[in-house]
Every structure is written in C-alpha cells, then in structure tokens.
Amino acid sequence: VLCGITFSPIVKGRKMEPLSVTSTEFYCMENAKLHHTDEYDLVKANPPTPVLRRGATFAMAIQFNRPFNQDADIVRVRFEFGPKPNTIRGTRAVLPLRAKVRRFPEDPNLWGG
C-alpha cells in the first residue's frame, strides 16, 4: 500500500493539491532476475506479485497526480506482508522516500537509509 501526504502544502504562497499515487510499477520480472526469484509462480502470475529477497535492492516507480515537489511533499511507502502485518514481527515497515537516492551499505549487517 502506498501512501501520500494527507494535507495541502503551500509553496511560495500557492496552495497545492495533496499528492496522491495514480499508479505504481514494481518491475516484477526485472527485480525477480536480480533476486533469483524469476522461477517463482507468484512472479509469473497475472497480475504478477514481486518476490524480493531481504536486504537486496530493488527498483520501483511511483506516478503521482502532479509533479513531486521535494521542498514541500512528504512521501512514505508502507510495506505489509501477511494477514496481520506487525512492525515488531517485521511484517510491516513504513519508509520515507527521498528525492535523492541513497545507497545502502554493502555490509548487510549495517543499517542504511
């Protein structure tokens, strides 16, 4: 589930409409090849479901109802897995998106963001 902001930001005296998601693309097959999950039935289904490995990078695209303004917009992506997602069990995570891409550390034992 992708979430946009829930308020109307004001930029230079001009009120902007709230940012909302109009479409998403998870590049299922491309990510599946990189994650070595391209033979999974979920990836080949219609519609395909992304199968990603923990700690590995992946690509996704989000299209909004208007251009993203890095000075005013706040975007968070919520990932949930299973029937009762829970942050403590690691089946739910909310991550902020930033305009500048930051790389995670190469050491999988280190946190990055």
N, C-alpha and C positions, 0 to 999 in steps of 0.2 A: 504494500500500500504506500503510495507516495503522497506526501502532504505538503501543501504550500502554506504561505502565511495566511492568517485569518483577520488581518487588519489592512487598512488602506494607507500605505506610506505616502508622505508628502515630500516631494523633491523640488527644491527651489520655488516654493510657493504654489506648486502644481500638484493637485491630488491625483494619484494614480489608482487604477482599479487593482484589486487584490490579484496577486499572481496565483494562477491555478494551472494544474497539469492538464494538457489536452491529449498527449499521447506519450508512450514510453516504448523503448526498444531495448531488449536485453541481449541481442546478438547471440541467441542460444547456440547455434552451431559453431560460430567463431569462438565463443568462450568455451564451449564443450571440448573443442580440439585442444585448446591451451590447457584445460583442466583434466584432460584424458578421460572425459565422460561422454564422448561422442557416440558410444555404442549403447548408452542407456536408453530404454524405451521412452522415458519422460521427455528426452531431448528430441526424439523422433516423432512424438505425438502431434496431433493437430487440435488445438494450438500447442506448440512446444513449451515445456517448462524448463527453465535454466537449472542446471545441476552444477554447482560450483564447489570447489574444494576450499576448506577453511584456510585462511592465510594467503591465498593466491589472489593476485589482482584480476579484475575483470572489467569489461567495458559495458557501458550502458548509455543510452541517450534519453533525455527528457525534453519534450517540447512543451512550452508554456503558451498561454493565451496572449502574451505580449513579450517584448524583449526583456530579458533579465537585467536588472539594474544592480550591480554589485555593491553600490553605495546604500541602497535602500531595502533590497529584498533579502529575506532570510528564508532559506530552504533547508528542510530536513527530510531525510529519507528514512522511513521506518520499515525494517525487515522483520517479518514474523514467520515462524515455522511451526506447523502442527496445530492441533485443535485448541490448545490453551497456551498461547505464547506467554513466556515469562522471562523477564530480564535476568533474574537470578540464575535460572537454568540455562541461559544462553540461547534461548529460542526466540528472543526479541531484542532488537537493537535499534536505536534511533541515532542516526549520524548526520551531522551538518554537512552541507555541500558548500564548497567554496569556489569562487571563480578561478582561482589559481590552483592548478593541480599540484599536489604534494605527494612525493613518493614515500612509501613505507620503508622502514629499514630492511636491509637484506637479511639480517638475522631474525628468524621467525620468533625468537624469544623476546624481542624488544617490541615495545608499543610504538606506534607511529600515528600520524594524523595530519 
